[in-house]
């Protein structure tokens, strides 16, 4: 019995020494790595944990911390396993190089090591990389990043020198305590690594986007792991989308020689209930009201978005799939490819191309839209610059659309959060203040009234942008379709701002987040040439449909003959079937909750 006990004690002693030795012998390296990887972000989150008392957020903060500690331990273990000094120095150098790259990217392009950064590296030519380094290598932001890394390096060297001086005075008891703490910390860290098991089971870009936004790991190693997984998933989807688009071959016999401009304007976060066209008391859309009074603008009543996320909404809007019929966006071509292969010039002017650079939603959309092969197949020309305000984007569009057949897609920043940054703070666009918001709900205080006023001013500016688009096309045979990618909340029926989908799905939630404004503007030439189409649009304005079926309406307007046109999904057709729209509520699809209407199939 005594021998068994001695064997067990020896085993545990050996285990503790093996597990703890990387921390004991590489303590300065482990401590500095841990500070960089997780401790700073943990302390920053600590006050939020205490103030909120949210157990789930506390567990998430702990998970981020322990995963970072695990990678810190692995770096220390790797350094400890090498006996030659040069090999240890190589491990130290690799870790500090990773930190340097991460800090450099965060300082200059506002994204650390992650999926967006890896995508940009993969798509950047050597000449572009050299130009990038010339611009940013010695920028003020870069110098601050270098200073931060140097401070970490000096701290590491100082701690190493201190450790060498006092290592003979460290007692066996202290080493034993470190060994036990290391073992316990390693067990907890391995438990929290279940997040990587969960990540391995994800299969779509949007799932990876939600995963990365939720965990938001501070350490670059976790972000590298998730980035590689994200690139694989996005690459698979994009490759399928490329195959669907390159399968569309040019049409030799053109449908019509008429000059026509089909303009699609995709807004951002437009709450339709903040327009007087839908009953809002403040006149946030004077230009659209004016166009409607002259018979040039038709406002549709019951239109819904297929998703609450910009990336997922845009993918399904551009592609010829139907979410309600459980069709995947990457298995179908985008409508612009079909137009282009039918001899149309197709322009994409996107003011969100650089917006939110480094964020997962930006990556999720740009990895699709701006893949070189797909972009060349689907579009004739893109904008080369993004702007602070959407009006500047519209001014930059100078293509000759006076004749020929053109499709122009404008993707705006619209009323994207923060709405106060979406419009110039000039007299013409600062019409509304907190005093303009006559609301009496208990949650609508002065601060919230100010936020609502900013949103309404952004809506007023969006109306100005649309008016400029109308002016560009008013002397041509043109039709403009405007709709928002999704809706939003700005304290409309509850104390919430944004798109909160983690609670119960209610009619009000669907009304504000998924129901979107949809306007069709027609030039006088279009009215003269196609009165029957204008009548069909007027007749269709009270029908219920989803913007992921917009391609069928566009094919009908342009007289495009294609296998992807489905008349039962075309809102202008008499045999249009008004299914209850299905939208993505996060990662899950659910039918929109709307009142029963005569043209909806239940």
C-alpha angles and dihedrals in degrees: 000000000000091000091053091049091049091048091051092047091049091048093052091044091052092045092051092048093049093047096042101040095084089058095040096048098031097036097134091050093045093047096049092045091049091050091052096042104044122338096081094051091044092055090047090054094044096082091050090051092051095046096045099038087208109159093197092053090047090053091047091051090049091049093053089048097049094044088053090048090052093056090045088054092048091053090049091047091051092051091046092051092061116078101186110086093226090058092052090049089051090056091048090049093050092052094048090045090055090050091047093052091046093050092044092053093046091050097049110026099020094241129096126206105320146111095298092050092049091048092052091049091050092050098042121100120220092252091053091047090053091049089049092052091047090054098044110020094091100022119134090252090052092050089053089051092050090049091053092052092046090054090053090048094049090048089052093050092046092050091048091053091047091049092052089054098048102031091099090056096053108108126228088242092058090049090050091052091050090049092052093046090049092051093049092045091049092051092050091046092051089050091053090050087080084098089074091051088053090048092054090062095055116107109180136061091238091054089051090047091054090045094052093044092049099047096033092182114209095207118085094222094062089045090051091052092049091044093056090049091047092050091051093050094043091045092054093050093044092049090054090048091050091052091050091051099042088052088070108093127202115270112232098196107062118217098226142353093215117123109242136162118206108191121191115192115191111196129195130239095339110167102210091207089067091068124083087224084074098038104278112153096220117073099238095150108044095152094052091047089052093050090048091051089055092050096248097108128060118193116206118217110207113033124142137195121235093225145015092225119081095223096049093042094051094046092053093041094053096041124076095238130110119228090200089059091048093247118156118234094224092056092063135058121251114253092241090065091056091049092048093049088051090060101267125136108237122201126189114195105181122181092182096059091101097022113115090006110191094024120119095240090053090051092046092057102034095048085062104036097041102040101131097232096044094043092052090049097047105035138043096202140003132198113260098207138043125216141213091240132032093233089067090053091054091048089054092059104095104154116139105253097161091108141008127046116300137174113199120189117193117190109193136195087226114165096340116158121300090046092183088067094051098075137045110258093234128133093258093058103036096072096129129063134170087275089063092061107086099188126141104184112129094244095051102092128161094278093052092046088056091051090050090049090053089051092050091049089051088052089051090052090047087055089053090051091052091049089056090051090052090051092053091057104028095100093050137067096269146147124196123200117194127187137146123249088233140330131258143206125243101175090295101145103353140020095279138112123195127009111319111179102162096097137058117321105240136174090252092053090052091044095056104030104034105025108084138187114257121189130175117201121191129192120231090252091055091050090052095046100040110027090150091058092049089051090049090052091050089050092049099049095096095048122106118238144141127246092234084076094054092110092071092055090049093049089051094049092049096040091238114169111210140143088240094064111104113186091199087064094045109100091205093061124090091226092055110139112219103209118180102266118250118212138182111257094195103306097340127078120227136167114261113252106236135147115271113266131187095246095051122096112217 
